[in-house]
């Protein structure tokens, strides 16, 4: 609500049990927000390469826009790797 996001994505790694955020997801859904969950695999580079291989340009552009409003729920090392990869592959600008 603070950022006025209506659509955003939550990235999480295998160490996080997403059942813990179910109440949050229910609440934002009731407020009409569109929230997507995306598990981040250990091989982040492979995950991003798969995105480029499987998505059409229009889908990739929408995904890039959504990445500007993301919440990372993962250990710091995985988060740092994830941020580095999405910036290096030009999915999101460094200042996002």
Backbone atoms as SQL, in Angstrom:
CREATE TABLE atoms (id INTEGER PRIMARY KEY, chain TEXT, resi INTEGER, resn TEXT, atom TEXT, x REAL, y REAL, z REAL);
INSERT INTO atoms VALUES
  (1, 'A', 1, 'UNK', 'N', 0.831, -1.197, 0.000),
  (2, 'A', 1, 'UNK', 'CA', 0.000, 0.000, 0.000),
  (3, 'A', 1, 'UNK', 'C', 0.865, 1.247, 0.000),
  (4, 'A', 2, 'UNK', 'N', 1.973, 1.201, 0.743),
  (5, 'A', 2, 'UNK', 'CA', 2.865, 2.354, 0.838),
  (6, 'A', 2, 'UNK', 'C', 3.378, 2.794, -0.528),
  (7, 'A', 3, 'UNK', 'N', 3.663, 1.828, -1.412),
  (8, 'A', 3, 'UNK', 'CA', 4.187, 2.152, -2.737),
  (9, 'A', 3, 'UNK', 'C', 3.091, 2.242, -3.795),
  (10, 'A', 4, 'UNK', 'N', 1.853, 1.963, -3.424),
  (11, 'A', 4, 'UNK', 'CA', 0.700, 1.989, -4.327),
  (12, 'A', 4, 'UNK', 'C', 0.831, 0.968, -5.454),
  (13, 'A', 5, 'UNK', 'N', 1.456, -0.169, -5.172),
  (14, 'A', 5, 'UNK', 'CA', 1.574, -1.233, -6.164),
  (15, 'A', 5, 'UNK', 'C', 0.241, -1.934, -6.318),
  (16, 'A', 6, 'UNK', 'N', -0.190, -2.142, -7.528),
  (17, 'A', 6, 'UNK', 'CA', -1.390, -2.906, -7.807),
  (18, 'A', 6, 'UNK', 'C', -1.040, -4.279, -8.369),
  (19, 'A', 7, 'UNK', 'N', 0.176, -4.394, -8.885),
  (20, 'A', 7, 'UNK', 'CA', 0.642, -5.654, -9.454),
  (21, 'A', 7, 'UNK', 'C', 2.105, -5.809, -9.087),
  (22, 'A', 8, 'UNK', 'N', 2.442, -6.945, -8.483),
  (23, 'A', 8, 'UNK', 'CA', 3.839, -7.195, -8.154),
  (24, 'A', 8, 'UNK', 'C', 4.093, -8.693, -8.050),
  (25, 'A', 9, 'UNK', 'N', 5.353, -9.025, -7.876),
  (26, 'A', 9, 'UNK', 'CA', 5.767, -10.418, -7.846),
  (27, 'A', 9, 'UNK', 'C', 6.598, -10.675, -6.595),
  (28, 'A', 10, 'UNK', 'N', 6.408, -11.841, -6.010),
  (29, 'A', 10, 'UNK', 'CA', 7.193, -12.242, -4.849),
  (30, 'A', 10, 'UNK', 'C', 8.079, -13.406, -5.286),
  (31, 'A', 11, 'UNK', 'N', 9.383, -13.201, -5.205),
  (32, 'A', 11, 'UNK', 'CA', 10.342, -14.263, -5.495),
  (33, 'A', 11, 'UNK', 'C', 10.763, -14.894, -4.180),
  (34, 'A', 12, 'UNK', 'N', 10.837, -16.212, -4.160),
  (35, 'A', 12, 'UNK', 'CA', 11.253, -16.910, -2.945),
  (36, 'A', 12, 'UNK', 'C', 12.163, -18.074, -3.336),
  (37, 'A', 13, 'UNK', 'N', 13.011, -18.476, -2.396),
  (38, 'A', 13, 'UNK', 'CA', 13.872, -19.617, -2.666),
  (39, 'A', 13, 'UNK', 'C', 13.386, -20.847, -1.904),
  (40, 'A', 14, 'UNK', 'N', 14.046, -21.958, -2.113),
  (41, 'A', 14, 'UNK', 'CA', 13.600, -23.221, -1.527),
  (42, 'A', 14, 'UNK', 'C', 13.695, -23.240, -0.005),
  (43, 'A', 15, 'UNK', 'N', 14.436, -22.318, 0.577),
  (44, 'A', 15, 'UNK', 'CA', 14.566, -22.263, 2.027),
  (45, 'A', 15, 'UNK', 'C', 13.358, -21.609, 2.707),
  (46, 'A', 16, 'UNK', 'N', 12.471, -20.988, 1.926),
  (47, 'A', 16, 'UNK', 'CA', 11.349, -20.261, 2.511),
  (48, 'A', 16, 'UNK', 'C', 10.047, -21.029, 2.295),
  (49, 'A', 17, 'UNK', 'N', 9.306, -21.216, 3.346),
  (50, 'A', 17, 'UNK', 'CA', 8.012, -21.881, 3.279),
  (51, 'A', 17, 'UNK', 'C', 6.950, -20.822, 2.996),
  (52, 'A', 18, 'UNK', 'N', 6.450, -20.798, 1.775),
  (53, 'A', 18, 'UNK', 'CA', 5.527, -19.730, 1.375),
  (54, 'A', 18, 'UNK', 'C', 4.167, -19.815, 2.058),
  (55, 'A', 19, 'UNK', 'N', 3.902, -20.910, 2.743),
  (56, 'A', 19, 'UNK', 'CA', 2.629, -20.976, 3.469),
  (57, 'A', 19, 'UNK', 'C', 2.549, -19.872, 4.517),
  (58, 'A', 20, 'UNK', 'N', 3.713, -19.368, 4.956),
  (59, 'A', 20, 'UNK', 'CA', 3.751, -18.322, 5.966),
  (60, 'A', 20, 'UNK', 'C', 3.236, -16.975, 5.484),
  (61, 'A', 21, 'UNK', 'N', 3.124, -16.808, 4.176),
  (62, 'A', 21, 'UNK', 'CA', 2.645, -15.520, 3.661),
  (63, 'A', 21, 'UNK', 'C', 1.219, -15.614, 3.110),
  (64, 'A', 22, 'UNK', 'N', 0.559, -16.725, 3.366),
  (65, 'A', 22, 'UNK', 'CA', -0.785, -16.919, 2.828),
  (66, 'A', 22, 'UNK', 'C', -1.761, -15.831, 3.286),
  (67, 'A', 23, 'UNK', 'N', -1.692, -15.440, 4.548),
  (68, 'A', 23, 'UNK', 'CA', -2.583, -14.388, 5.053),
  (69, 'A', 23, 'UNK', 'C', -2.340, -13.074, 4.307),
  (70, 'A', 24, 'UNK', 'N', -1.069, -12.759, 4.077),
  (71, 'A', 24, 'UNK', 'CA', -0.716, -11.549, 3.318),
  (72, 'A', 24, 'UNK', 'C', -1.297, -11.625, 1.907),
  (73, 'A', 25, 'UNK', 'N', -1.129, -12.767, 1.252),
  (74, 'A', 25, 'UNK', 'CA', -1.645, -12.928, -0.111),
  (75, 'A', 25, 'UNK', 'C', -3.160, -12.796, -0.155),
  (76, 'A', 26, 'UNK', 'N', -3.841, -13.360, 0.834),
  (77, 'A', 26, 'UNK', 'CA', -5.298, -13.239, 0.904),
  (78, 'A', 26, 'UNK', 'C', -5.723, -11.780, 1.059),
  (79, 'A', 27, 'UNK', 'N', -5.006, -11.058, 1.915),
  (80, 'A', 27, 'UNK', 'CA', -5.353, -9.655, 2.183),
  (81, 'A', 27, 'UNK', 'C', -5.174, -8.786, 0.939),
  (82, 'A', 28, 'UNK', 'N', -4.028, -8.926, 0.259),
  (83, 'A', 28, 'UNK', 'CA', -3.810, -8.083, -0.917),
  (84, 'A', 28, 'UNK', 'C', -4.735, -8.476, -2.059),
  (85, 'A', 29, 'UNK', 'N', -5.088, -9.741, -2.125),
  (86, 'A', 29, 'UNK', 'CA', -6.034, -10.180, -3.145),
  (87, 'A', 29, 'UNK', 'C', -7.403, -9.544, -2.923),
  (88, 'A', 30, 'UNK', 'N', -7.828, -9.451, -1.660),
  (89, 'A', 30, 'UNK', 'CA', -9.111, -8.825, -1.330),
  (90, 'A', 30, 'UNK', 'C', -9.105, -7.341, -1.676),
  (91, 'A', 31, 'UNK', 'N', -7.920, -6.736, -1.690),
  (92, 'A', 31, 'UNK', 'CA', -7.796, -5.319, -2.027),
  (93, 'A', 31, 'UNK', 'C', -7.651, -5.115, -3.531),
  (94, 'A', 32, 'UNK', 'N', -7.752, -6.197, -4.298),
  (95, 'A', 32, 'UNK', 'CA', -7.705, -6.096, -5.753),
  (96, 'A', 32, 'UNK', 'C', -6.311, -6.062, -6.344),
  (97, 'A', 33, 'UNK', 'N', -5.303, -6.373, -5.553),
  (98, 'A', 33, 'UNK', 'CA', -3.936, -6.383, -6.063),
  (99, 'A', 33, 'UNK', 'C', -3.652, -7.717, -6.748),
  (100, 'A', 34, 'UNK', 'N', -2.806, -7.666, -7.746),
  (101, 'A', 34, 'UNK', 'CA', -2.411, -8.845, -8.507),
  (102, 'A', 34, 'UNK', 'C', -1.005, -9.244, -8.076),
  (103, 'A', 35, 'UNK', 'N', -0.901, -10.383, -7.372),
  (104, 'A', 35, 'UNK', 'CA', 0.385, -10.842, -6.855),
  (105, 'A', 35, 'UNK', 'C', 0.724, -12.188, -7.467),
  (106, 'A', 36, 'UNK', 'N', 1.939, -12.293, -7.985),
  (107, 'A', 36, 'UNK', 'CA', 2.423, -13.559, -8.527),
  (108, 'A', 36, 'UNK', 'C', 3.532, -14.090, -7.634),
  (109, 'A', 37, 'UNK', 'N', 3.604, -15.406, -7.524),
  (110, 'A', 37, 'UNK', 'CA', 4.681, -16.051, -6.781),
  (111, 'A', 37, 'UNK', 'C', 5.609, -16.727, -7.775),
  (112, 'A', 38, 'UNK', 'N', 6.899, -16.585, -7.556),
  (113, 'A', 38, 'UNK', 'CA', 7.880, -17.221, -8.433),
  (114, 'A', 38, 'UNK', 'C', 8.996, -17.807, -7.596),
  (115, 'A', 39, 'UNK', 'N', 9.137, -19.118, -7.661),
  (116, 'A', 39, 'UNK', 'CA', 10.223, -19.773, -6.944),
  (117, 'A', 39, 'UNK', 'C', 11.520, -19.572, -7.714),
  (118, 'A', 40, 'UNK', 'N', 12.579, -19.230, -7.000),
  (119, 'A', 40, 'UNK', 'CA', 13.892, -19.039, -7.599),
  (120, 'A', 40, 'UNK', 'C', 14.700, -20.309, -7.346),
  (121, 'A', 41, 'UNK', 'N', 15.085, -20.952, -8.414),
  (122, 'A', 41, 'UNK', 'CA', 15.858, -22.183, -8.312),
  (123, 'A', 41, 'UNK', 'C', 17.307, -21.869, -7.960),
  (124, 'A', 42, 'UNK', 'N', 18.038, -22.885, -7.553),
  (125, 'A', 42, 'UNK', 'CA', 19.446, -22.709, -7.203),
  (126, 'A', 42, 'UNK', 'C', 20.268, -22.186, -8.376),
  (127, 'A', 43, 'UNK', 'N', 19.960, -22.652, -9.579),
  (128, 'A', 43, 'UNK', 'CA', 20.681, -22.196, -10.764),
  (129, 'A', 43, 'UNK', 'C', 19.911, -21.024, -11.377),
  (130, 'A', 44, 'UNK', 'N', 20.201, -19.845, -10.881),
  (131, 'A', 44, 'UNK', 'CA', 19.472, -18.639, -11.303),
  (132, 'A', 44, 'UNK', 'C', 19.710, -18.336, -12.777),
  (133, 'A', 45, 'UNK', 'N', 20.933, -18.526, -13.228),
  (134, 'A', 45, 'UNK', 'CA', 21.260, -18.274, -14.628),
  (135, 'A', 45, 'UNK', 'C', 20.409, -19.141, -15.546),
  (136, 'A', 46, 'UNK', 'N', 20.256, -20.406, -15.207),
  (137, 'A', 46, 'UNK', 'CA', 19.434, -21.319, -16.013),
  (138, 'A', 46, 'UNK', 'C', 17.981, -20.872, -16.001),
  (139, 'A', 47, 'UNK', 'N', 17.492, -20.436, -14.840),
  (140, 'A', 47, 'UNK', 'CA', 16.120, -19.976, -14.725),
  (141, 'A', 47, 'UNK', 'C', 15.864, -18.791, -15.665),
  (142, 'A', 48, 'UNK', 'N', 16.780, -17.839, -15.681),
  (143, 'A', 48, 'UNK', 'CA', 16.610, -16.654, -16.520),
  (144, 'A', 48, 'UNK', 'C', 16.761, -17.008, -17.999),
  (145, 'A', 49, 'UNK', 'N', 17.698, -17.883, -18.314),
  (146, 'A', 49, 'UNK', 'CA', 17.863, -18.333, -19.700),
  (147, 'A', 49, 'UNK', 'C', 16.587, -18.989, -20.195),
  (148, 'A', 50, 'UNK', 'N', 15.951, -19.774, -19.349),
  (149, 'A', 50, 'UNK', 'CA', 14.692, -20.429, -19.709),
  (150, 'A', 50, 'UNK', 'C', 13.607, -19.395, -19.990),
  (151, 'A', 51, 'UNK', 'N', 13.577, -18.309, -19.207),
  (152, 'A', 51, 'UNK', 'CA', 12.608, -17.234, -19.467),
  (153, 'A', 51, 'UNK', 'C', 12.782, -16.678, -20.871),
  (154, 'A', 52, 'UNK', 'N', 14.035, -16.396, -21.238),
  (155, 'A', 52, 'UNK', 'CA', 14.306, -15.838, -22.568),
  (156, 'A', 52, 'UNK', 'C', 13.947, -16.835, -23.671),
  (157, 'A', 53, 'UNK', 'N', 14.147, -18.118, -23.406),
  (158, 'A', 53, 'UNK', 'CA', 13.874, -19.143, -24.410),
  (159, 'A', 53, 'UNK', 'C', 12.387, -19.437, -24.576),
  (160, 'A', 54, 'UNK', 'N', 11.606, -19.253, -23.517),
  (161, 'A', 54, 'UNK', 'CA', 10.206, -19.691, -23.563),
  (162, 'A', 54, 'UNK', 'C', 9.195, -18.553, -23.728),
  (163, 'A', 55, 'UNK', 'N', 9.578, -17.334, -23.418),
  (164, 'A', 55, 'UNK', 'CA', 8.610, -16.224, -23.486),
  (165, 'A', 55, 'UNK', 'C', 8.720, -15.475, -24.809),
  (166, 'A', 56, 'UNK', 'N', 7.555, -15.062, -25.295),
  (167, 'A', 56, 'UNK', 'CA', 7.552, -14.173, -26.449),
  (168, 'A', 56, 'UNK', 'C', 7.983, -12.785, -25.993),
  (169, 'A', 57, 'UNK', 'N', 8.352, -11.945, -26.928),
  (170, 'A', 57, 'UNK', 'CA', 8.841, -10.599, -26.607),
  (171, 'A', 57, 'UNK', 'C', 7.826, -9.820, -25.784),
  (172, 'A', 58, 'UNK', 'N', 6.534, -9.898, -26.131),
  (173, 'A', 58, 'UNK', 'CA', 5.507, -9.159, -25.399),
  (174, 'A', 58, 'UNK', 'C', 5.426, -9.646, -23.952),
  (175, 'A', 59, 'UNK', 'N', 5.488, -10.958, -23.772),
  (176, 'A', 59, 'UNK', 'CA', 5.435, -11.519, -22.423),
  (177, 'A', 59, 'UNK', 'C', 6.664, -11.101, -21.615),
  (178, 'A', 60, 'UNK', 'N', 7.810, -11.129, -22.260),
  (179, 'A', 60, 'UNK', 'CA', 9.047, -10.740, -21.595),
  (180, 'A', 60, 'UNK', 'C', 9.006, -9.273, -21.170),
  (181, 'A', 61, 'UNK', 'N', 8.441, -8.427, -22.011),
  (182, 'A', 61, 'UNK', 'CA', 8.320, -7.004, -21.656),
  (183, 'A', 61, 'UNK', 'C', 7.385, -6.799, -20.470),
  (184, 'A', 62, 'UNK', 'N', 6.275, -7.539, -20.423),
  (185, 'A', 62, 'UNK', 'CA', 5.374, -7.460, -19.266),
  (186, 'A', 62, 'UNK', 'C', 6.075, -7.971, -18.010),
  (187, 'A', 63, 'UNK', 'N', 6.859, -9.034, -18.167),
  (188, 'A', 63, 'UNK', 'CA', 7.601, -9.590, -17.040),
  (189, 'A', 63, 'UNK', 'C', 8.625, -8.581, -16.533),
  (190, 'A', 64, 'UNK', 'N', 9.306, -7.918, -17.446),
  (191, 'A', 64, 'UNK', 'CA', 10.274, -6.879, -17.057),
  (192, 'A', 64, 'UNK', 'C', 9.583, -5.780, -16.253),
  (193, 'A', 65, 'UNK', 'N', 8.412, -5.370, -16.697),
  (194, 'A', 65, 'UNK', 'CA', 7.668, -4.329, -15.994),
  (195, 'A', 65, 'UNK', 'C', 7.299, -4.789, -14.586),
  (196, 'A', 66, 'UNK', 'N', 6.874, -6.043, -14.462),
  (197, 'A', 66, 'UNK', 'CA', 6.515, -6.582, -13.152),
  (198, 'A', 66, 'UNK', 'C', 7.735, -6.670, -12.243),
  (199, 'A', 67, 'UNK', 'N', 8.898, -6.988, -12.795),
  (200, 'A', 67, 'UNK', 'CA', 10.112, -7.098, -11.994),
  (201, 'A', 67, 'UNK', 'C', 10.476, -5.791, -11.301),
  (202, 'A', 68, 'UNK', 'N', 9.997, -4.684, -11.812),
  (203, 'A', 68, 'UNK', 'CA', 10.263, -3.394, -11.171),
  (204, 'A', 68, 'UNK', 'C', 9.541, -3.276, -9.834),
  (205, 'A', 69, 'UNK', 'N', 8.570, -4.156, -9.603),
  (206, 'A', 69, 'UNK', 'CA', 7.820, -4.180, -8.349),
  (207, 'A', 69, 'UNK', 'C', 7.887, -5.597, -7.803),
  (208, 'A', 70, 'UNK', 'N', 8.996, -5.905, -7.163),
  (209, 'A', 70, 'UNK', 'CA', 9.217, -7.270, -6.678),
  (210, 'A', 70, 'UNK', 'C', 9.652, -7.265, -5.222),
  (211, 'A', 71, 'UNK', 'N', 9.282, -8.337, -4.562),
  (212, 'A', 71, 'UNK', 'CA', 9.705, -8.577, -3.184),
  (213, 'A', 71, 'UNK', 'C', 10.523, -9.868, -3.207),
  (214, 'A', 72, 'UNK', 'N', 11.714, -9.818, -2.615),
  (215, 'A', 72, 'UNK', 'CA', 12.560, -11.006, -2.560),
  (216, 'A', 72, 'UNK', 'C', 12.499, -11.584, -1.158),
  (217, 'A', 73, 'UNK', 'N', 12.089, -12.840, -1.061),
  (218, 'A', 73, 'UNK', 'CA', 12.038, -13.537, 0.214),
  (219, 'A', 73, 'UNK', 'C', 12.994, -14.722, 0.075),
  (220, 'A', 74, 'UNK', 'N', 14.264, -14.449, 0.346),
  (221, 'A', 74, 'UNK', 'CA', 15.288, -15.466, 0.173),
  (222, 'A', 74, 'UNK', 'C', 16.519, -15.107, 0.982),
  (223, 'A', 75, 'UNK', 'N', 17.420, -16.069, 1.101),
  (224, 'A', 75, 'UNK', 'CA', 18.617, -15.773, 1.871),
  (225, 'A', 75, 'UNK', 'C', 19.448, -14.725, 1.136),
  (226, 'A', 76, 'UNK', 'N', 20.253, -13.954, 1.847),
  (227, 'A', 76, 'UNK', 'CA', 20.991, -12.845, 1.234),
  (228, 'A', 76, 'UNK', 'C', 21.895, -13.245, 0.078),
  (229, 'A', 77, 'UNK', 'N', 22.544, -14.398, 0.148),
  (230, 'A', 77, 'UNK', 'CA', 23.435, -14.819, -0.945),
  (231, 'A', 77, 'UNK', 'C', 22.645, -15.090, -2.219),
  (232, 'A', 78, 'UNK', 'N', 21.496, -15.754, -2.074),
  (233, 'A', 78, 'UNK', 'CA', 20.653, -16.020, -3.237),
  (234, 'A', 78, 'UNK', 'C', 20.088, -14.714, -3.793),
  (235, 'A', 79, 'UNK', 'N', 19.673, -13.818, -2.917),
  (236, 'A', 79, 'UNK', 'CA', 19.138, -12.524, -3.361),
  (237, 'A', 79, 'UNK', 'C', 20.190, -11.738, -4.140),
  (238, 'A', 80, 'UNK', 'N', 21.423, -11.728, -3.644),
  (239, 'A', 80, 'UNK', 'CA', 22.495, -11.008, -4.336),
  (240, 'A', 80, 'UNK', 'C', 22.736, -11.612, -5.717),
  (241, 'A', 81, 'UNK', 'N', 22.778, -12.936, -5.809),
  (242, 'A', 81, 'UNK', 'CA', 22.962, -13.603, -7.106),
  (243, 'A', 81, 'UNK', 'C', 21.805, -13.293, -8.047),
  (244, 'A', 82, 'UNK', 'N', 20.594, -13.326, -7.502),
  (245, 'A', 82, 'UNK', 'CA', 19.403, -13.057, -8.314),
  (246, 'A', 82, 'UNK', 'C', 19.448, -11.641, -8.876),
  (247, 'A', 83, 'UNK', 'N', 19.730, -10.670, -8.026),
  (248, 'A', 83, 'UNK', 'CA', 19.782, -9.270, -8.460),
  (249, 'A', 83, 'UNK', 'C', 20.871, -9.088, -9.517),
  (250, 'A', 84, 'UNK', 'N', 22.035, -9.676, -9.281),
  (251, 'A', 84, 'UNK', 'CA', 23.128, -9.578, -10.251),
  (252, 'A', 84, 'UNK', 'C', 22.701, -10.132, -11.606),
  (253, 'A', 85, 'UNK', 'N', 22.055, -11.291, -11.614),
  (254, 'A', 85, 'UNK', 'CA', 21.636, -11.920, -12.872),
  (255, 'A', 85, 'UNK', 'C', 20.585, -11.099, -13.618),
  (256, 'A', 86, 'UNK', 'N', 19.570, -10.595, -12.913),
  (257, 'A', 86, 'UNK', 'CA', 18.522, -9.851, -13.622),
  (258, 'A', 86, 'UNK', 'C', 19.047, -8.521, -14.157),
  (259, 'A', 87, 'UNK', 'N', 20.033, -7.950, -13.480),
  (260, 'A', 87, 'UNK', 'CA', 20.639, -6.709, -13.985),
  (261, 'A', 87, 'UNK', 'C', 21.533, -7.022, -15.183),
  (262, 'A', 88, 'UNK', 'N', 22.369, -8.058, -15.066),
  (263, 'A', 88, 'UNK', 'CA', 23.293, -8.396, -16.154),
  (264, 'A', 88, 'UNK', 'C', 22.570, -8.845, -17.420),
  (265, 'A', 89, 'UNK', 'N', 21.422, -9.473, -17.277),
  (266, 'A', 89, 'UNK', 'CA', 20.663, -9.913, -18.449),
  (267, 'A', 89, 'UNK', 'C', 19.716, -8.829, -18.955),
  (268, 'A', 90, 'UNK', 'N', 19.761, -7.679, -18.315),
  (269, 'A', 90, 'UNK', 'CA', 18.962, -6.525, -18.728),
  (270, 'A', 90, 'UNK', 'C', 17.457, -6.736, -18.523),
  (271, 'A', 91, 'UNK', 'N', 17.105, -7.611, -17.594),
  (272, 'A', 91, 'UNK', 'CA', 15.693, -7.763, -17.267),
  (273, 'A', 91, 'UNK', 'C', 15.192, -6.593, -16.445),
  (274, 'A', 92, 'UNK', 'N', 16.100, -5.994, -15.691),
  (275, 'A', 92, 'UNK', 'CA', 15.728, -4.854, -14.864),
  (276, 'A', 92, 'UNK', 'C', 16.954, -3.960, -14.724),
  (277, 'A', 93, 'UNK', 'N', 16.722, -2.669, -14.588),
  (278, 'A', 93, 'UNK', 'CA', 17.817, -1.720, -14.413),
  (279, 'A', 93, 'UNK', 'C', 18.358, -1.801, -12.991),
  (280, 'A', 94, 'UNK', 'N', 19.603, -1.489, -12.808),
  (281, 'A', 94, 'UNK', 'CA', 20.243, -1.570, -11.498),
  (282, 'A', 94, 'UNK', 'C', 19.523, -0.719, -10.452),
  (283, 'A', 95, 'UNK', 'N', 18.990, 0.450, -10.855),
  (284, 'A', 95, 'UNK', 'CA', 18.360, 1.350, -9.896),
  (285, 'A', 95, 'UNK', 'C', 16.957, 0.898, -9.460),
  (286, 'A', 96, 'UNK', 'N', 16.445, -0.166, -10.047),
  (287, 'A', 96, 'UNK', 'CA', 15.136, -0.694, -9.638),
  (288, 'A', 96, 'UNK', 'C', 15.279, -1.524, -8.386);
